[in-house]
Amino acid sequence: MSKRKDIIDGRDYGRSNGLIYTEVLGWIDLGHARGNDIRGLMRKINAGESSGQGEYNVTYSQSMTDPTYTIKMGKFITWRIKRGRSYNERQSIALAMMTTLARKFEAFQSSFPINLVTDSGFSGEDLVSDLLGFYRVMSIHNPFPLLHPVSKAEALKRWDHYGPIGSFKNTCFLPILFPDPVRYPHAKPRLGELPPFMKTIRPYSDFKSGNVVVASRNGSFIDRARGGILPV
């Protein structure tokens, strides 16, 4: 759940956490945009390809912790992949797994009773930040100069004029843009377009071939926040 206090200067995009505003992708949650989950997912896929087995299972998860950092809960999916996938196919499979699960996880956060303590479900910055994290791993490690991040003062101006980003729900991977309220006092938030580098990989969709099979479509888990082992 992004808060006003999380906003930092756009020039500090190298931090591992924080909320910045960019002219191209709108609000970006740097935690979501790190891409660590995608690195782990690709390691699993690459390990499966090197295993020598005819097929292998890959599980991908997203989770949240409670305010006391005692438990974590989340969603997972498992896909069974036939060995022999090209690198481009692996990227496509990883993107499909991420986009599939990200929507399930945001819906989970939007459900009762979790929505009583957080407005994070489908918060306007979440999905586009996830997608940015994917492309930071797959293509451009530092895309931020292309995204035109603004100063902290400019970001705060947008937050204070339009309101918290959590009040703007976004179920797609396109950015929500918030025009400068001083230059455009009557403007309203609108959906933007992804930059070209974030449209170079297509999510895998050839499930009729048998090369990728959904083994677990909509798994849920709850575990200890520290030292937990789920999901496997």
Secondary structure, DSSP 8 states (H G I E B T S, - for coil): ---GGGB--GGGTTSSS-EEEETTTEEEETTGGG-HHHHHHHHHHHHHHTS--SEEEEEEEEEEE-TTSSEEEEEEEEEEEES---HHHHHHHHHHHHHHHHHHHHHHHHSTTGGGT---TTBTTHHHHHHHHHHHHHT-S--HHHH-B--HHHHHHHHHHH--GGGSB--SSS-EE---TTT-TT---EE----GGGGSS-----GGGSSEEEEEEEEEEEEETTT-----
